[in-house]
Amino acid sequence: MVLAKTPSQTDVSVHSTFASGYVRNSLPRFKMPENSIPKEAAFQIINDELMLDGNPRLNLASFVTTWMEPQCNKLIMDAINKNYVDMDDYPVTTQLQNRCVNMIAHLFNAPLGDSEAAVGVGTVGSSEAIMLAGLAFKRKWQNKRKAQGKPYDKPNIVTGANVQVCWEKFARYFEVELKEVKLREGYYVMDPVKAVEIVDENTICVAAILGSTLNGEFEDVKLLNDLLVEKNKETGWDTPIHVDAASGGFIAPFLYPELEWDFRLPLVKSINVSGHKYGLVYAGIGWIIWRSKEDLPEELIFHINYLGADQPTFTLNFSKGSSQIIAQYYQLIRLGHEGYKNVMENCHENAMVLKQGLEKTGRFDIVSKDEGVPLVAFSLKDNKRHDEFKISEMLRRYGWIVPAYTMPADAQHVTVLRVVIRQDFSRTLAERLVLDIQKVVHDLDALPAKLNTKPDMENREQLKNGSVKKTAIETQREITAYWRKYVTERKTNKTQIC
């Protein structure tokens, strides 16, 4: 005898996720559903969609860490439910943050005594760190101007046009004028001479970048400091420097220890660094360090006691996770100077492998520098037939995410591709990327030349000389003839191969 059984909805859900009833009914995407669904179903729905995201390891656009050791991953998960702001409830986590602040301050050569505590705080990335640094500079400048009986309503910051967007956010959100030094072809960082020229009595600080987002280059903070010292002597001002070391702060001390860019320079009053970049921690942690207590106005620090004890705080956020702070402490004690140096040297060597591979193709100009953040920024020597944006688009077919972008003013006509070399980008991957770029360029070479929407120099010269420009029909006929020839050749080649 054959017994038939109709399984219940619950049975189907347990035994086969994709055969269960929930897959037959659509869930609303922009409204909360009326009914609950099984946890397996919720997981599978989200997991399936996330498969369409890019692979973080192949996201060469990002400076952010995409791999950590399993032991650190466990520490992160164990602390995922700790709210860092509850310092009285999680005093050990608070101590770990303070240790990180002091370690980083010493790494940046802060003038601290043996028993003196560093002044700084963990932040949600370098964006919050820059906001806090900017607020400190603005308040100090305002207080001094008030004491002198001078206007204090038009503060400005001097930067290069290559600064990250968070500086523009600070300027707009906190009503500070951003005075940018324009770039030029072949020089894609702030020129210290030009920067000091536009400093005035309303300048609250000059922001230097240690590791430009555009090409990884370190700006000359030492020259900026020396020029600004002279200008301050001439004018009686005391314009300070902030160093945005988001990308380079965990690189320079290990690869270029003799380079003077940090608190060894007297006008450098604060430095921010991204722990989630070359600090080797997953996204969500940054650090801001001040030279001394005098550089952080006391009125910006809040004291609260409703969480159990007096707690000083200077942040834009309140609640935040403890995991990344713990992860940063893990990396600092796990790797030490030796480990960080090894990682940065490996990244630099892999960047050189990629650079040399691209140079051997004969198709690209390298616009990044060997000294700086380990990345390779490059552009086509000849972009008449196809451009960098097309290469970026076609590399996605191989899984690579390589950004293409135009430079800021006054170098907008320069377009580059950029590959950031992180800890988990091996030499094998570097060599494979070169091969895939060669394949993409070869495929693009086989396509018809791109149509220009604007007259090129030759067309402009013809128009100037009175020559008749080709009509749209004539142009279309040329394209059609080219395609016919191209398809015929492809067919012939396939026949010969067979």
C-alpha positions in Angstrom: 0.0 0.0 0.0 1.3 3.5 -0.9 0.6 6.2 1.6 0.4 9.7 0.4 1.1 12.7 2.7 0.6 16.4 1.9 3.4 18.2 3.7 2.5 21.2 5.8 3.9 24.6 5.1 6.2 24.3 8.1 7.5 20.9 6.9 8.4 22.3 3.4 10.1 25.3 5.0 12.3 23.1 7.1 13.2 20.5 4.4 13.7 22.7 1.4 14.1 26.4 1.5 13.5 27.0 -2.2 10.5 24.8 -2.3 8.7 26.5 0.6 5.6 28.6 0.2 7.3 31.9 0.8 9.0 31.9 -2.5 5.7 31.9 -4.3 4.5 35.1 -2.7 6.3 38.4 -3.2 7.4 40.4 -0.2 6.9 44.2 -0.3 10.3 46.0 -0.8 9.5 49.4 0.6 6.9 48.6 3.3 7.2 46.3 6.2 5.3 43.0 5.5 2.2 42.2 7.5 3.3 38.7 8.6 6.4 37.1 9.8 8.4 34.7 7.7 10.8 31.9 8.8 14.3 32.9 9.8 15.7 30.6 7.1 13.5 32.4 4.5 14.6 35.9 5.6 18.3 34.8 5.5 18.0 33.3 2.1 16.2 36.3 0.6 18.8 38.7 1.7 21.7 36.4 1.0 20.6 35.8 -2.6 20.4 39.6 -3.3 23.8 40.2 -1.7 25.4 37.7 -4.1 24.9 40.4 -6.7 27.2 42.8 -4.9 30.8 43.1 -6.0 33.6 41.1 -4.3 35.2 43.3 -1.7 38.6 41.6 -2.3 38.4 42.7 -6.0 37.2 46.2 -5.2 40.4 48.0 -6.1 38.7 51.4 -5.8 38.6 51.2 -2.0 41.3 51.9 0.5 39.3 50.2 3.2 40.5 46.9 4.8 38.7 43.8 3.4 40.5 41.0 5.3 41.4 40.3 8.9 42.6 37.3 10.8 40.0 34.8 12.1 41.0 35.5 15.7 40.3 39.2 15.3 37.0 38.4 13.5 36.0 36.4 16.6 36.8 39.3 18.9 34.7 41.6 16.7 31.7 39.2 16.8 32.0 38.8 20.6 31.9 42.6 21.1 29.2 43.3 18.4 26.6 44.0 21.1 28.7 46.5 23.1 27.8 50.2 22.9 31.1 52.0 23.3 29.5 55.1 24.8 28.6 53.1 28.0 32.1 53.6 29.3 31.2 52.8 32.9 29.7 49.5 31.9 32.6 48.6 29.5 35.6 50.1 31.2 38.1 47.7 29.6 37.0 48.7 26.2 37.5 52.4 27.2 41.0 51.5 28.3 41.8 49.8 25.0 40.7 53.0 23.2 43.0 55.1 25.4 45.9 52.7 24.7 45.3 53.0 21.0 45.3 56.8 21.2 48.6 56.8 23.0 50.2 54.3 20.7 49.2 56.3 17.6 50.3 59.6 19.2 53.7 58.1 19.9 53.8 56.7 16.3 53.2 60.3 15.1 56.0 61.7 17.4 53.7 63.7 19.7 55.8 65.6 22.3 54.6 63.5 25.3 56.4 62.9 28.6 56.9 59.4 29.9 53.7 59.5 32.0 51.8 62.0 30.0 48.5 60.9 28.3 47.9 61.7 24.7 45.0 63.8 23.6 42.8 62.1 21.0 39.7 60.0 20.4 38.4 57.2 18.2 35.9 58.3 15.6 33.7 56.8 12.9 36.3 57.0 10.1 38.4 60.0 9.2 35.3 62.1 8.2 34.2 62.5 11.8 37.9 63.0 12.8 38.2 65.9 10.3 35.0 67.5 11.5 36.3 67.4 15.1 39.7 68.8 14.1 38.1 71.6 12.0 35.8 72.5 14.9 38.8 72.8 17.3 40.7 75.1 14.9 37.6 77.2 14.2 36.9 77.7 18.0 40.5 78.5 18.8 40.6 81.1 16.0 37.3 82.6 17.1 38.3 82.9 20.7 41.5 84.6 19.8 39.8 87.1 17.4 37.2 87.9 20.0 39.9 88.6 22.6 41.6 90.9 20.0 38.3 92.7 19.3 38.4 91.6 15.6 35.7 90.2 13.4 35.4 86.4 13.6 32.6 85.6 11.2 34.6 84.7 8.0 36.9 81.8 8.8 38.6 79.9 6.0 40.7 76.8 5.5 43.4 76.5 2.8 43.6 73.1 1.1 44.5 71.6 -2.3 41.8 70.9 -4.8 42.7 67.2 -4.3 41.1 67.0 -0.8 38.6 64.3 0.0 34.9 65.3 0.0 34.7 65.3 3.8 36.6 68.6 3.8 33.9 70.1 1.6 31.3 68.7 3.9 33.0 70.4 6.9 33.2 73.7 5.2 29.6 73.6 4.1 28.1 72.2 7.4 30.1 74.5 9.7 30.2 77.6 7.5 33.9 77.8 6.8 35.2 79.0 3.4 37.3 76.4 1.6 40.1 78.1 -0.3 41.5 75.5 -2.7 44.9 75.6 -4.5 44.2 74.4 -8.1 46.1 71.5 -9.5 47.9 71.3 -12.9 48.8 68.6 -15.3 51.8 66.6 -13.9 51.3 68.1 -10.3 48.3 66.6 -8.6 48.8 67.7 -5.0 48.7 71.1 -3.2 51.6 73.4 -4.0 52.9 74.6 -0.6 54.1 77.9 -2.0 50.7 78.7 -3.5 48.9 77.6 -0.4 50.9 79.9 1.9 50.3 82.8 -0.6 46.6 82.6 -0.1 46.7 82.3 3.7 45.2 85.4 5.4 44.3 86.5 8.9 41.0 84.5 8.7 42.7 81.2 7.9 42.0 78.8 10.8 44.5 76.2 9.4 46.1 74.8 6.3 45.2 71.2 5.6 47.9 69.0 4.1 47.2 65.6 2.7 49.5 62.6 3.5 48.4 60.3 0.7 46.2 62.0 -1.9 43.1 60.0 -2.9 43.8 60.8 -6.5 47.3 59.4 -6.9 48.5 58.4 -3.4 51.2 61.1 -3.4 52.4 62.7 -0.1 52.2 66.4 0.1 55.3 68.3 1.3 54.3 69.0 4.8 57.9 70.0 5.8 58.1 72.7 3.2 54.6 73.9 4.1 55.6 74.2 7.7 58.8 76.1 6.9 57.0 78.6 4.6 54.2 79.1 7.1 56.7 79.7 9.9 58.2 82.6 7.9 54.8 84.0 7.0 53.7 83.9 10.6 56.8 85.8 11.7 56.2 88.5 9.0 52.5 88.9 9.8 52.2 88.1 13.5 49.7 85.4 12.8 49.9 81.9 14.2 48.3 79.9 11.3 48.6 76.2 12.2 48.6 73.0 10.1 46.4 69.9 10.2 47.6 66.8 8.5 44.9 64.6 6.9 46.8 61.3 7.1 43.8 59.1 6.5 45.6 56.9 4.0 49.3 57.6 4.8 49.4 57.8 8.6 49.9 54.1 9.0 52.3 53.9 6.0 54.9 56.7 6.4 56.1 55.7 9.9 57.0 52.3 8.6 58.2 52.9 5.1 59.6 56.4 5.4 60.5 56.9 9.1 62.9 59.8 8.3 60.1 61.8 6.5 59.1 64.8 8.6 55.4 65.3 8.3 54.0 64.8 11.8 54.3 66.4 15.3 58.1 66.8 14.7 57.0 69.9 12.8 56.0 72.7 15.3 53.0 74.0 13.3 51.3 70.6 13.0 48.6 70.7 15.7 46.4 67.7 14.9 46.5 64.6 12.7 43.7 62.3 11.6 44.2 58.7 10.4 41.9 56.0 9.2 42.2 52.8 11.2 40.0 51.1 8.6 42.5 51.8 5.8 46.1 51.0 6.4 45.4 50.6 10.1 44.2 47.2 8.8 40.8 47.2 10.5 37.3 46.7 8.9 35.3 49.8 8.0 34.1 52.1 10.8 37.2 53.4 12.8 39.2 56.5 12.5 41.4 58.5 15.0 42.1 62.1 15.7 45.2 63.1 17.7 46.0 66.6 19.0 49.5 67.8 19.7 48.6 68.9 23.3 45.7 69.8 25.5 46.0 73.4 24.6 45.1 72.6 21.0 41.6 71.2 21.9 39.4 73.9 23.4 37.9 72.7 26.7 34.4 74.1 25.8 34.1 71.6 23.0 34.3 68.7 25.5 31.0 67.5 27.1 30.7 65.8 30.4 27.8 63.4 31.1 27.0 61.2 34.1 23.7 59.6 33.4 25.3 56.4 32.2 26.9 55.7 35.6 29.9 58.0 36.0 31.4 61.3 34.7 32.4 60.7 31.1 34.1 63.4 29.0 33.2 63.1 25.3 34.0 65.0 22.1 32.3 63.3 19.2 29.7 64.1 16.6 28.1 60.6 17.2 27.0 59.2 20.5 26.3 55.5 20.4 28.7 53.4 18.4 30.0 49.9 18.3 33.1 48.8 20.3 34.2 46.1 17.8 36.4 48.2 15.6 38.2 49.8 18.6 39.0 46.3 19.9 40.1 45.2 16.4 42.5 48.2 16.2 44.1 47.3 19.5 44.4 43.7 18.3 46.3 44.8 15.2 48.6 47.2 17.1 49.7 44.6 19.6 49.6 41.6 17.2 51.7 43.2 14.4 53.8 45.8 16.2 56.3 47.8 14.3 57.8 44.8 12.7 54.4 43.4 11.4 53.2 46.8 10.1 56.4 47.3 8.3 56.2 43.9 6.7 52.7 44.5 5.5 53.5 47.9 4.1 56.6 46.7 2.3 54.6 43.9 0.7 51.9 46.3 -0.5 54.6 48.6 -1.9 56.3 45.7 -3.7 53.1 44.5 -5.2 52.3 48.0 -6.4 55.7 48.1 -8.2 54.8 44.7 -9.8 51.6 46.2 -11.1 53.3 49.4 -12.2 56.0 47.6 -14.1 53.5 45.3 -15.8 51.5 48.2 -17.0 54.6 50.0 -18.3 55.6 47.0 -20.3 52.3 47.2 -22.2 53.4 50.5 -23.7 49.9 51.8 -23.5 49.8 53.7 -20.2 51.4 56.7 -18.4 51.8 56.2 -14.7 50.7 59.3 -12.7 51.2 58.0 -9.2 54.5 58.2 -7.3 56.7 55.4 -6.0 56.8 57.2 -2.6 53.4 57.4 -1.1 50.3 55.2 -0.6 50.9 51.8 -2.4 48.6 52.4 -5.3 49.0 52.7 -9.1 47.2 55.5 -10.9 47.6 55.4 -14.7 46.1 56.8 -17.9 46.1 55.9 -21.5 48.8 57.4 -23.6 46.3 57.5 -26.5 42.6 57.8 -25.7 41.4 58.8 -29.2 39.9 55.4 -29.9 38.7 54.5 -26.4 39.0 56.0 -22.9 39.7 55.0 -19.3 36.0 54.8 -18.4 35.5 52.1 -21.0 38.4 50.1 -19.6 36.9 50.4 -16.1 33.6 49.2 -17.4 35.0 46.2 -19.3 37.2 45.1 -16.4 34.0 44.4 -14.4 33.5 41.5 -16.7 36.5 39.9 -15.1 35.3 40.8 -11.6 37.7 43.7 -11.1 36.3 47.0 -9.7 38.8 49.7 -10.9 37.6 53.3 -10.8 38.1 55.8 -13.6 37.8 59.5 -12.8 38.8 63.0 -13.9 41.2 65.2 -11.9 39.9 68.3 -10.1 40.5 71.9 -11.3 42.7 72.8 -13.2 43.5 69.4 -14.5 40.0 68.2 -15.4 41.1 67.1 -18.9 43.2 64.3 -17.3 41.4 61.0 -16.7 43.0 58.2 -14.7 42.4 54.7 -13.5 43.5 53.8 -10.0 44.3 50.5 -8.3 44.7 50.5 -4.5 47.0 47.8 -3.2 45.8 46.4 0.1 47.1 43.7 2.4 45.1 41.0 0.7 46.1 42.0 -2.9 48.8 39.5 -3.7 51.5 39.5 -6.4 49.5 36.8 -8.2 46.5 39.0 -8.3 48.7 41.9 -9.5 50.0 39.9 -12.4 46.5 38.6 -13.3 45.2 42.1 -13.3 47.8 43.2 -15.8 46.8 40.2 -18.1 43.1 41.2 -17.8 43.8 44.8 -18.6 45.8 43.7 -21.7 42.8 41.6 -22.8 40.4 44.5 -22.3 42.6 46.8 -24.3 43.0 44.2 -27.1 39.2 43.8 -27.2 38.7 47.5 -27.4 41.3 47.8 -30.2 39.1 45.5 -32.3 36.1 47.7 -32.0 35.4 50.8 -34.1 36.8 54.1 -32.9 34.4 56.0 -30.6 32.4 58.8 -32.1 33.3 62.2 -30.8 30.4 64.4 -29.7 32.6 67.5 -30.1 34.8 68.4 -33.1 38.4 67.2 -32.6 41.4 69.4 -33.5 41.5 68.1 -37.1 37.8 68.9 -37.7 38.2 72.3 -36.1 41.1 73.0 -38.5 39.0 71.9 -41.5 36.2 74.2 -40.4 38.7 77.1 -40.0 40.0 76.5 -43.5 36.6 76.4 -45.0 36.4 72.6 -45.6 33.0 71.0 -45.7 32.3 68.8 -42.7 31.0 65.3 -43.3 27.3 64.9 -43.0 25.6 62.5 -40.5 24.7 60.1 -43.4 28.3 60.0 -44.7 29.5 59.3 -41.2 27.0 56.5 -40.7 28.0 55.0 -44.1 31.6 54.9 -43.0 30.6 53.2 -39.7 28.5 50.6 -41.5 31.3 49.9 -44.0 33.7 49.4 -41.1 31.4 47.0 -39.3 30.9 45.0 -42.5 34.6 44.7 -43.0 35.1 43.8 -39.3 32.4 41.0 -39.3 33.8 39.6 -42.6 37.3 39.4 -41.2 36.0 37.7 -38.0 34.2 35.1 -40.1 37.2 34.5 -42.2 39.5 34.1 -39.2 37.1 31.6 -37.6 36.9 29.6 -40.8 40.7 29.4 -41.0 41.0 28.4 -37.4 38.4 25.6 -37.9 
